[in-house]
Amino acid sequence: MARLRRLTDAEFAARAPEALAAALTDKKYPVNPLVVEALANLKPKTLDDVALAYQAMFQKHHSRIVAHIGLRGSPGGAGERDDKALAQLAAWPWPLPNYEEVASVPLVTVLISTRSFCESWQSAPNFRNGNIPTKYFRFDAINQLELTHPGGPGTAMVVADSERPKNTPVYLRGDRNKPGAVAPRQFLEILAGPDRQPFVDGSGRRELAVAIASRTNPLTARVLVNRVWMHHFGAGIVSSPDDFGNMAEKPTHPELLDWLSANFVDAGWSQKKLHRKILTSQTYRQSANPMLNPLVAQKGGVDPMKIDAGNKFLWRSNLRRLDFECIRDAMIMLTGKMDLSVGGRPVNITEEPISYRRSIYGYIDRDRLSDLQSQFDFADPSMANSKRGNTIVPQQALFFMNNPLSVEVARAVATRPEFMSASSDEARIAVLYRVMFQRVPKPEEVLLAKEFVKKVAGFIDEPTPKAKPKTPVASTKVTKEEARAMMNKPLVPSTQTPGQAATKGATSIAGGVIVNLGDKISRKTPSSPWEMLAQAMICSNEFVYLD
């Protein structure tokens, strides 16, 4: 397979038979006889043909492999009777121990219920070339295929009830070596009262869910309403969304929290209606500018700036910065290329080639969060986080100044039809403000923008654009062959038809990182003065803050 993987798509059909014959007759690295039998007369045109031959081989010997595994699981079932070729197929990628080897493990009856069971066996997989890193693991290619191929199966983690669920003891101070009294499976006494009954339906998970989402449970609706409120206003009515206990601060508006919670339950637990009620309120529709509040503007007897400078009681809106996903989606929308399709494979949302899918489809590696996401306070994916931090670091500004996506946005905005058809500099500036800030520029902002364009044009000796359509700057496409060279490994041929765009959802993996088959931003064409003005507006606070 290693020899075949080095061949490009164009040369595969011509050179594959020769490479295959050389591999099957290699005495230094002998091939399993069953594999030789399956591939001996194969004349593959693509790597898919080889994969199908392997599939047919395993299907042909499936019953024998199952029988071999069963033989290994019985006393005295291993030894001289083993078919070595078949045993090699069955023991892939981990060695297959026999009954005596497993039975010799000390305290096997205890170990089978813990993660340390057969630890020496589980840590001894077959690696390529004797290397240990995960990238050499032989199942790695299968994982990559299932993750990135358009025809890969959709998977989800599921939990199944045990056939004989049992109650477990309370471990004293969390130490499982110090078990306390057995705790029956039932709801919390503080919420269910002293007459609560143990769960009897299997493990009790469904009964627990019903108890949590019950109208008689005073906590669930309040917690959810508080979290929705927090996402709309930047802070919850209870400041600690994870803690409604004695250690939490008291709610700023307890009656409002109770009223919203009661309405939420009465409306059938409809989050859509809850959002509508909050978003149509006068409180939400306030401005973050304190000078627009009548109490401040009229300078009466009550000055909210002195009474509640921190805006705890929401006499104005809170100025809030967009999170990473919203910032990226706003920039993708401005390029005019956003892919609004629903569902599909995950994509790389932090690196080139750029994917124009929404950030919700970004691939998140729990063990290796990208630097860009960390710089914008992306939550630790390995932990439960109800609220992200909010920091300001230089790397955030450098992203807007230097990231290729910023250049793409600036070029796209400066080539919009309404911008190109504008008859004056003032009209062009008005278009930029309307597109990027959704407002009309102030007179002083128009003067500053005109001065900026004039100075930049003087530096780069480039005239301002005329009122005629401009050909958009071409971007560099990353083909499958180029991506293969980048990754030093081949891509599985896509199942997409020629008419489908291979840049929207197609991906591959290089060293554990997803590589999109999309656009790379051209670095050859310098930015025009108007494009530089658009990028400067992207770097402003107004672009990333909500008023």
Sequence and secondary structure as in RCSB ss.txt:
>XXXX:A:sequence
MARLRRLTDAEFAARAPEALAAALTDKKYPVNPLVVEALANLKPKTLDDVALAYQAMFQKHHSRIVAHIGLRGSP
GGAGERDDKALAQLAAWPWPLPNYEEVASVPLVTVLISTRSFCESWQSAPNFRNGNIPTKYFRFDAINQLELTHP
GGPGTAMVVADSERPKNTPVYLRGDRNKPGAVAPRQFLEILAGPDRQPFVDGSGRRELAVAIASRTNPLTARVLV
NRVWMHHFGAGIVSSPDDFGNMAEKPTHPELLDWLSANFVDAGWSQKKLHRKILTSQTYRQSANPMLNPLVAQKG
GVDPMKIDAGNKFLWRSNLRRLDFECIRDAMIMLTGKMDLSVGGRPVNITEEPISYRRSIYGYIDRDRLSDLQSQ
FDFADPSMANSKRGNTIVPQQALFFMNNPLSVEVARAVATRPEFMSASSDEARIAVLYRVMFQRVPKPEEVLLAK
EFVKKVAGFIDEPTPKAKPKTPVASTKVTKEEARAMMNKPLVPSTQTPGQAATKGATSIAGGVIVNLGDKISRKT
PSSPWEMLAQAMICSNEFVYLD
>XXXX:A:secstr
 HHHHTS HHHHHHHHHHHHHHHHT SSS   HHHHHHHTT   SSHHHHHHHHHHHHHHTHHHHHHHHHHHTST
T  STT  HHHHHHHT SS    HHHHHTSTTHHHHTTSTTTTHHHHT   BGGG  SGGGBTTHHHHHHHHH T
T           SS   EEEEGGG TTSEEEEE S   HHHH TT     STTSHHHHHHHHT TT TTHHHHHH
HHHHHHHHSS SSS TT  STTS   SSHHHHHHHHHHHHHTTS HHHHHHHHHTSTTTT  S GGGSHHHHTT 
S  HHHH TT TT SS   EE  HHHHHHHHHHHHT  B   S   B SSSSSB  B GGGB   TTS  HHHHH
TT   TTS  SS      HHHHHHHHH HHHHHHHHHHTT HHHHT SSHHHHHHHHHHHHHSS   HHHHHHHH
HHHHHHHHHHT     SS       EE  HHHHHHHHTS        TTS TTSS EEEETTEEEESSEE  SSS
   HHHHHHHHHHTSHHHHEE 
